[in-house]
Amino acid sequence: RYFAEENVDVAVIETGMGGRLDATNVVQPLVVAITSISFDHTKHLGDTLEAIAGEKAGIMKPGVPAVVGHVSQRVRPVFSTRARYVDAPVTFIDDATNAIYRSIDYQQTVASFIVGRGTSARELPDVEIGLVGRHQIENTRVVLAVVDALAGHFAIEETAVRAGLRDVRTNSGMRGRFERVQNNPTVIVDVAHNVDSAQVLADTLALVDVTTKVRLVYGSVEDKNVAEILRVFTSLASHLHAVRADNVRSLQAQDVMQSAHEVGIAASVSGSVHRGAEDALRECTANEVIVVCGSFFVAGEAITALDAVARSQHGTGSVRDSGIATTVSANVAEDTTTYANRASLAGDETQRRLTVKEWSEREQPRERLMKLGAAALSDAELLAIVMRTGTKEHDVLTMCRQLLVHFNSESMNEGALHRLAQRDYKELQAISGIGPTKALTLAAAFELGRRATAVSFTKRPRIGGPRDVAAMFIPELRHIQKEQFHVVILNTANQVVRRVLVSEGNLNSSIVHPREVFRHAIVESAAAIIGLHNHPSGNLTPSREDIAITKQLVEAGHIVGIPLHDHIIIAGEEFVSMAEKGYV
């Protein structure tokens, strides 16, 4: 619908995942192109190259020319078979084009091409490609084959092809493809997020500068084999700053650090992408290049974060070295009124008019809160629910993310949300996109939060032993028909700071992982914790699983420095203390 409203002449539509079942497969194209086949999204596409190729081949349609990039010989029959089945002409670039690598630097790749075979072959010498890496030569081979396939629809001159390849970043607004966003030190942002793309990134780094060491800022989504991806960088990486992007699918930074340690890369937890960028810039040495990668979410936040870092450190700066200007003004008035994200992966987002209501329900903050609970939402998503609407230029979620990024750039000693909460409604009202109604709503919400947490320190319940825990929680847990595991967070005075539901199982089992237990404890700066769960069956006897998880939590507590004081099991009106049983 968006393309139709904009009256575009040519739409290049990228498949989101796979092909056969992807939403984009409803279009009737002039030509289809498959660039490469690698192991990615294996849970959905299959765990063999042939299976993945079969899903990709699903975009081939009757009578529509298809172009297939450089693929292994073992999967070519998959595409040939599909082409015969739908009666579509297919071109394999290995049969149609040759390329000779010429040179590479941080700005571009140069190569010469021979397109076609025999007497019809033509040469394109010294083609400048505005993207960096040998793999971009392979992508250009696909482009040239697609241009040939479109000859019956468009007369595309060689000069236009050369100009398009040279200015591809500027023309497309494409970000995060081995993009140097800063000099001195050199900072590269790349969307590499699986083993194959990580290998391409590592190869490109070595090709551009064989003497450099890499300081990684890395974050991932949860369904990736992070250890195998990081193994690619073991010979290049001097240090890794583990980060987590502001997205529900993102892996915890602590888990990223552990994977780095598994493969022998020195690593530390930075937390947010913004903090990771700051840490890397502060600690980078003269012979290091900073590389930010791991996911599209990380790359997108990094570009915005580096923009903010430049503004806070220098008053002026430019996240620009890729042909896409991202100027940062030193104008104080602009800094206090406009927090627009000038560095989007999708280019100039001011042209986009989709509202949050038009998103998939699983991405809408309100729907996610109803389905997953408030604790599963990011700060930006919760703010978006309070703010309700965005601006003419940005949807409400983007606006809230930019707002947090701005306040996160002022200082790293406190959280952005905390600093935002300290502003009165007059200060909030001065922010672009926040009028009087939104400012008053935010001020009221923050005040309610302060009142809700303003319980007197002396009134917080103090835990002196297992009976105190049982007396506090038996009335609530005794009638619950599903097994639940809660963590009770304590301060240094053994007072209850918070109780968190970590997991809920069926009638007789609740699966809990120490990571989830201590994640909440770390966030709350707990001095100690108590595990708490119920037995709906009424049987007080600790199971083997109860004993095992108790031992795991004790061990994990020793590692993170937050001891497990006890693990209480409640069955009806009775309870048993694992500490009194000798397991703690």
PERAPE-V724964 format. One record per pair of residues at least 24 apart in sequence whose ideal C-beta (glycine too) atoms are under 10 Angstrom apart, sorted by the first residue. I is the first residue (numbers start at 0). J is the second residue. If there is no record, write none. Layout:
i = (I:I)
j = (J:J)
//
This chain:
i = (0:0:1:1:1:1:1:2:4:5:8:9:9:9:11:11:12:14:14:14:14:15:16:16:16:16:17:17:17:17:17:17:17:17:17:18:18:18:18:18:18:18:18:18:18:19:19:19:19:19:19:19:19:19:20:20:20:21:21:21:21:22:23:24:24:24:26:26:27:27:27:28:28:28:28:28:28:29:29:29:29:29:29:29:29:30:30:30:30:30:30:30:30:30:30:30:30:30:30:31:31:31:31:31:31:31:31:31:31:31:31:31:31:32:32:32:32:32:32:32:32:32:32:32:32:32:32:33:33:33:33:33:33:33:33:33:33:34:34:34:34:34:34:34:34:34:34:34:34:35:35:35:35:35:35:35:35:35:35:35:35:36:36:36:36:36:36:36:36:36:36:37:37:37:37:37:37:37:38:38:38:38:38:39:39:39:39:39:39:39:40:40:40:41:41:41:42:43:47:47:48:48:48:49:49:49:49:50:50:51:52:52:52:52:53:53:53:53:55:56:56:56:56:56:56:57:57:59:59:59:59:60:60:60:61:61:61:62:62:62:63:63:63:64:64:64:64:64:64:64:64:64:65:65:65:65:65:65:66:66:66:66:66:66:66:66:66:66:66:66:66:67:67:67:67:67:67:67:68:68:68:68:68:68:68:68:69:69:69:69:69:69:69:69:69:88:90:90:90:90:90:91:92:92:92:92:92:92:92:92:92:93:93:94:95:95:95:95:95:95:95:96:96:96:96:96:96:96:96:96:96:97:97:98:98:98:98:98:98:98:98:99:99:99:100:100:100:101:101:101:101:102:103:103:103:103:103:103:103:103:103:103:104:104:104:104:104:105:105:105:105:105:105:105:105:105:105:105:105:105:106:106:106:106:106:106:106:106:107:107:107:107:107:107:107:108:108:108:108:108:108:108:108:108:108:108:108:109:109:110:110:110:110:110:110:111:112:112:112:112:112:112:113:114:114:114:114:114:114:115:115:115:121:121:123:123:123:123:125:126:126:126:126:126:127:127:127:127:127:127:128:128:128:128:129:129:129:129:129:129:129:129:129:129:129:129:129:130:130:130:130:130:130:130:130:130:130:131:131:131:131:131:131:131:131:131:131:131:131:132:132:132:132:132:132:132:132:132:132:133:133:133:133:134:134:134:134:134:134:134:134:134:135:135:135:135:135:135:137:138:138:138:139:139:142:165:166:167:168:168:168:168:169:169:169:169:169:170:170:171:171:171:172:172:172:172:172:172:172:172:173:173:173:173:173:174:174:174:174:174:174:174:174:174:174:174:174:174:174:175:175:175:175:175:175:175:175:175:175:175:175:176:176:176:176:177:177:177:177:177:177:178:178:178:178:178:178:178:178:178:178:179:179:179:179:179:180:180:180:180:180:180:180:180:180:180:180:180:180:180:180:180:180:181:181:181:181:181:181:181:181:181:181:181:181:182:182:182:183:183:184:184:184:184:184:184:184:184:184:184:185:185:185:185:185:185:185:186:186:186:186:186:186:186:186:186:186:186:186:186:186:186:186:187:187:187:187:187:187:187:187:188:188:188:188:188:188:188:188:188:188:188:188:188:188:188:188:188:189:189:189:189:189:189:189:190:190:190:190:190:190:190:190:190:190:191:191:191:191:191:191:191:191:191:191:191:192:192:192:192:192:192:192:192:192:192:192:192:193:193:193:193:193:193:194:194:194:194:194:194:194:195:195:196:196:196:197:197:197:197:197:197:197:197:197:198:198:198:198:199:200:200:200:200:200:200:201:201:201:201:201:201:201:202:204:204:204:204:205:205:207:208:208:210:211:211:211:211:211:211:212:212:212:212:212:212:212:212:213:213:213:213:213:213:213:213:213:214:214:214:214:214:214:214:214:214:214:214:214:214:214:215:215:215:215:215:215:215:215:215:215:215:215:215:215:215:215:216:216:216:216:216:216:216:216:216:216:216:216:216:216:216:216:216:216:216:216:217:217:217:217:217:217:217:217:217:217:217:217:217:217:217:217:217:217:218:218:218:218:218:218:218:218:218:218:218:218:218:218:218:218:218:218:218:218:218:218:218:219:219:219:219:219:219:219:219:219:219:219:219:219:219:219:220:220:220:220:220:220:220:220:220:220:220:221:221:221:221:221:221:222:222:223:223:223:223:223:224:225:225:225:225:225:225:225:225:225:225:226:226:226:226:226:226:226:226:227:227:227:228:228:228:228:229:229:229:229:229:229:229:229:229:229:230:230:230:230:230:230:231:232:232:232:232:232:233:233:233:233:235:235:235:236:236:236:236:236:236:236:237:237:237:237:237:237:237:237:238:238:238:238:238:238:238:238:238:238:239:239:239:239:239:239:239:239:239:239:240:240:240:240:240:240:240:240:240:240:240:240:240:240:240:241:241:241:241:241:241:241:242:242:242:242:242:242:242:242:242:242:242:242:242:242:242:242:242:242:243:243:243:243:243:243:243:243:243:243:243:244:244:244:244:244:244:244:244:244:244:244:244:244:245:245:245:245:245:245:245:245:245:245:245:245:245:245:245:245:246:246:246:246:246:246:246:246:246:247:247:247:247:247:247:247:247:248:248:249:249:249:249:249:249:250:250:251:251:251:251:253:253:253:253:253:254:254:255:257:268:269:270:270:271:271:271:271:271:271:271:271:272:272:272:272:272:272:272:272:272:272:272:272:273:273:273:273:273:273:273:273:273:273:273:273:273:274:274:274:275:275:275:276:276:276:276:276:276:276:276:276:277:277:277:277:277:277:277:277:277:278:279:280:280:280:280:281:281:295:296:298:299:299:299:299:299:299:300:300:300:300:300:301:302:302:302:302:302:303:303:303:303:303:303:303:303:303:303:303:303:303:304:304:304:304:305:306:306:306:306:306:307:307:307:307:307:307:307:307:307:308:309:310:310:310:311:311:311:311:311:311:312:318:323:333:334:334:335:335:335:335:335:336:336:336:336:336:337:337:337:337:337:337:338:338:338:338:338:338:338:338:338:338:338:338:338:339:339:339:339:339:339:339:339:339:340:340:340:340:340:340:340:341:343:343:348:348:348:348:349:349:349:350:351:351:351:351:352:352:352:353:354:354:354:354:354:355:355:355:355:355:355:355:355:355:355:356:356:356:357:358:358:362:363:364:364:364:372:374:374:374:377:378:378:378:378:378:378:379:379:379:379:381:381:382:382:382:382:384:385:385:385:385:385:385:386:386:386:386:386:386:386:387:387:387:388:388:388:389:390:390:390:390:391:392:392:393:393:395:395:398:398:398:398:398:399:401:401:402:402:402:402:402:402:405:406:416:416:417:419:420:420:420:420:420:421:452:456:456:456:457:457:458:459:459:459:459:459:459:459:460:460:460:460:461:461:461:461:461:461:462:462:462:462:462:462:462:462:462:462:463:464:464:464:464:464:464:465:465:465:465:465:465:465:465:465:465:465:466:466:466:467:467:467:467:468:468:468:468:468:468:468:468:468:468:468:469:469:469:469:469:469:469:469:469:470:471:471:471:471:472:472:472:472:472:472:472:473:473:473:473:473:473:473:473:474:475:475:476:476:476:476:476:476:476:476:476:476:477:477:477:477:477:477:477:477:477:478:478:478:479:479:479:479:480:480:480:480:481:481:481:481:481:481:481:482:482:482:482:482:482:482:482:482:482:482:483:483:483:483:483:483:483:484:484:484:484:484:484:484:484:484:484:484:484:485:485:485:485:485:485:485:485:485:485:485:486:486:486:486:486:486:486:486:486:486:486:486:486:486:486:486:487:487:487:487:487:487:487:487:487:487:488:488:488:488:488:488:488:488:488:488:488:489:489:489:489:489:489:489:489:489:489:490:490:490:490:490:491:491:491:491:492:493:493:493:493:494:495:496:496:496:496:496:496:497:497:497:498:498:499:499:500:501:501:501:502:503:504:504:505:506:506:507:507:507:507:507:508:508:509:509:509:509:509:509:510:510:511:511:511:511:512:512:512:513:513:513:513:513:513:513:513:513:513:514:516:516:516:516:516:516:516:517:517:517:517:517:517:517:517:520:520:520:520:520:521:521:521:523:524:525:525:525:525:525:526:526:526:526:527:527:527:527:527:527:528:528:528:528:528:528:528:528:529:529:529:529:529:529:529:529:529:530:530:530:530:530:530:530:530:531:531:531:531:531:531:532:532:532:532:533:533:533:533:533:533:534:534:534:534:534:534:534:535:535:535:536:536:537:537:537:537:538:538:538:539:539:539:539:539:539:539:540:540:540:541:541:541:541:541:541:542:545:545:545:545:546:546:546:547:548:549:549:549:549:549:550:550:550:552:552:552:553:553:553:553:556)
j = (353:357:350:351:352:353:357:26:352:350:153:149:152:153:145:171:58:54:55:57:58:40:40:43:44:54:43:44:45:51:53:54:55:57:58:44:51:52:53:54:55:56:57:58:59:44:53:54:55:56:57:58:59:81:44:54:57:54:55:57:58:359:58:57:58:60:58:60:60:61:63:58:59:60:63:64:65:63:64:145:148:149:151:152:153:63:64:65:66:88:90:144:145:146:147:148:149:151:152:55:56:58:59:60:63:64:65:66:67:87:89:145:148:58:64:65:66:67:68:90:92:138:141:142:144:145:148:58:59:65:66:67:68:70:78:89:141:66:67:68:69:70:92:134:137:138:140:141:142:67:68:69:70:71:134:137:138:141:195:196:199:67:68:69:70:71:73:74:77:78:195:70:193:194:195:196:198:199:193:194:195:224:227:192:193:194:195:196:222:223:193:222:223:193:222:224:222:222:73:74:73:74:77:73:74:76:77:74:77:77:76:77:78:81:77:78:80:81:81:80:81:82:84:85:89:81:85:84:85:87:89:85:86:87:85:86:87:86:87:88:87:88:148:88:89:90:144:145:147:148:149:151:89:90:91:144:145:148:90:91:92:95:140:141:142:143:144:145:146:147:148:91:92:93:94:95:141:144:92:93:134:137:138:140:141:144:93:96:98:134:136:137:138:140:141:148:141:144:145:147:148:144:137:138:139:140:141:142:143:144:145:137:140:144:120:140:141:143:144:147:148:120:123:137:139:140:141:142:143:144:147:122:140:123:126:133:136:137:139:140:143:124:125:136:133:136:206:125:126:127:136:127:128:131:132:133:135:136:177:203:206:207:131:179:206:207:208:131:177:178:179:182:185:187:203:207:208:288:320:321:130:131:168:179:207:320:321:322:131:135:164:165:167:168:322:132:133:134:135:136:138:139:164:177:203:206:207:136:165:135:136:137:139:140:164:136:136:139:140:142:143:160:143:140:143:144:146:147:160:143:144:147:147:157:157:160:161:164:161:157:160:161:164:165:161:162:164:165:166:167:161:164:165:167:163:164:165:166:167:168:169:170:171:173:176:321:322:164:167:168:171:173:176:177:178:321:322:168:176:177:178:179:187:189:203:204:206:207:321:176:177:189:199:200:202:203:204:206:207:199:202:203:206:176:177:195:196:198:199:200:202:203:164:167:176:177:199:203:199:164:167:176:164:167:167:322:322:322:321:322:323:346:321:322:323:324:346:322:346:323:345:346:323:343:344:345:346:347:348:350:321:323:344:345:346:295:298:299:301:302:318:321:323:325:342:343:344:345:346:291:292:294:295:297:298:299:301:302:321:342:344:200:298:321:344:203:204:207:290:292:321:291:298:301:302:318:320:321:322:323:342:207:288:319:320:321:276:289:291:298:301:302:305:306:309:317:318:319:320:321:323:325:342:276:280:289:305:306:308:309:316:317:318:319:320:317:319:320:283:285:214:279:280:283:284:285:286:287:288:289:211:283:287:288:289:290:320:214:216:276:279:280:283:288:289:290:291:301:302:305:308:318:320:213:288:289:290:291:292:301:320:216:276:289:290:291:292:297:298:299:300:301:302:305:318:321:342:344:290:291:292:293:297:298:301:291:292:293:294:295:296:297:298:299:344:217:228:231:232:290:291:292:293:294:297:298:218:219:220:223:228:292:293:294:295:296:297:298:219:223:224:227:228:294:223:224:227:228:229:230:231:228:231:228:231:292:223:227:228:229:230:231:232:292:293:228:230:231:232:231:228:231:232:235:290:292:231:232:233:234:235:236:290:231:232:235:288:290:234:235:288:286:288:286:235:237:286:287:288:290:236:237:238:283:284:286:287:288:237:238:239:264:287:288:289:290:292:238:239:240:278:279:280:282:283:284:287:288:289:290:291:239:240:241:242:255:259:264:266:275:279:288:289:290:291:292:293:240:241:242:269:272:274:275:276:277:278:279:280:289:290:291:292:293:297:301:304:241:242:252:255:256:258:259:264:266:269:272:275:290:291:292:293:294:297:242:243:244:246:249:250:251:252:255:269:270:271:272:275:291:292:293:294:296:297:298:300:301:243:244:248:249:250:251:252:254:255:258:292:293:294:296:297:244:246:247:248:249:250:293:294:295:296:297:247:248:249:250:251:254:248:250:250:255:258:293:294:258:250:254:255:256:257:258:259:261:262:293:255:257:258:259:260:261:262:264:258:261:262:258:262:292:293:255:258:259:260:261:262:263:264:266:293:258:259:261:262:263:264:262:259:262:264:290:292:259:262:263:264:264:288:290:262:263:264:265:266:287:290:264:265:282:283:284:286:287:288:264:265:266:267:278:279:282:283:284:287:264:265:266:267:268:269:275:279:290:293:266:267:268:269:270:272:274:275:276:277:278:279:282:289:291:266:267:268:269:270:275:293:268:269:270:271:272:273:274:275:276:278:279:291:293:294:297:300:301:304:268:269:270:271:272:274:275:293:296:297:300:271:272:275:293:294:295:296:297:298:299:300:301:377:271:272:273:296:297:299:300:377:378:379:380:396:399:400:403:404:294:295:296:297:299:300:377:379:380:361:362:367:371:375:376:377:380:294:296:293:294:296:297:300:377:293:294:514:515:518:521:514:517:518:521:559:514:518:293:514:521:411:411:414:300:304:403:404:407:411:414:415:296:297:298:299:300:301:302:303:304:305:404:407:300:301:303:304:305:307:308:403:404:407:408:411:415:304:407:411:300:301:304:300:301:302:303:304:305:306:307:308:304:305:307:308:311:312:407:408:411:411:305:305:308:309:312:308:411:344:344:344:340:342:343:344:345:400:340:342:344:400:404:342:340:341:342:343:344:338:339:340:341:342:343:344:400:401:404:405:407:408:342:404:407:408:342:340:341:342:404:408:338:342:401:404:405:406:407:408:409:408:408:334:405:408:405:407:408:409:410:411:408:342:347:431:405:408:405:426:429:430:431:429:430:431:432:433:392:401:405:430:431:432:393:398:400:401:402:403:404:405:406:408:430:431:432:390:392:393:397:398:401:405:431:432:392:393:397:398:400:401:404:401:393:397:392:393:394:397:391:392:393:392:392:393:394:397:391:392:394:394:388:389:394:395:396:380:383:384:387:388:389:394:395:396:397:388:394:395:394:394:396:396:396:395:396:399:500:499:500:519:403:402:403:414:415:416:419:403:404:415:416:416:444:416:419:441:444:444:437:440:441:443:444:445:432:433:436:437:440:441:444:436:437:440:432:436:437:432:431:432:433:434:432:431:432:431:432:432:437:430:431:432:433:437:432:431:432:427:430:431:432:433:441:430:430:445:448:445:445:444:445:446:448:449:445:497:490:492:494:492:494:494:489:490:492:493:494:495:496:487:493:494:495:489:490:492:493:494:495:487:489:492:493:494:495:527:529:564:565:493:493:564:565:576:578:579:529:564:565:566:567:574:575:576:577:578:579:567:574:576:493:495:529:567:495:529:530:531:564:565:566:567:569:574:576:531:567:568:569:572:573:574:575:576:574:495:498:531:567:498:529:531:533:567:569:574:533:567:569:570:571:572:573:574:572:533:569:531:532:533:534:535:567:569:570:571:574:533:535:537:569:570:571:572:573:574:533:535:571:503:533:535:569:505:506:533:535:505:506:507:508:509:533:535:506:507:508:509:510:511:532:533:534:535:536:509:511:531:532:533:535:569:509:510:511:512:515:516:530:531:532:533:548:566:509:511:516:519:529:530:531:532:533:567:569:511:515:516:517:518:519:520:523:525:528:529:530:531:532:552:563:520:525:527:528:529:530:531:564:565:567:519:520:522:523:524:525:526:527:528:529:561:520:523:525:526:527:528:529:561:562:564:523:524:525:526:527:524:525:526:527:526:526:527:529:564:526:529:520:523:524:525:526:528:522:523:525:529:531:523:528:531:530:531:532:532:532:532:535:535:535:536:534:535:536:538:542:542:544:533:534:535:544:545:548:544:548:544:548:551:552:548:551:555:548:551:552:553:554:555:556:558:559:563:555:548:551:552:555:556:561:563:552:555:556:558:559:560:561:563:555:556:559:561:563:559:560:561:561:561:556:559:560:561:562:560:561:562:564:556:561:562:563:564:565:552:556:561:562:563:564:565:566:563:564:565:566:567:576:577:578:583:563:564:565:566:567:568:577:583:565:566:567:568:569:574:566:567:568:569:567:568:569:570:571:574:568:569:570:571:573:574:575:569:570:571:570:571:570:571:572:573:568:570:571:568:569:570:571:573:574:575:568:570:575:566:568:575:577:580:582:568:575:577:580:582:577:580:582:582:577:577:578:580:582:583:577:582:583:577:582:583:577:578:582:583:583)
//
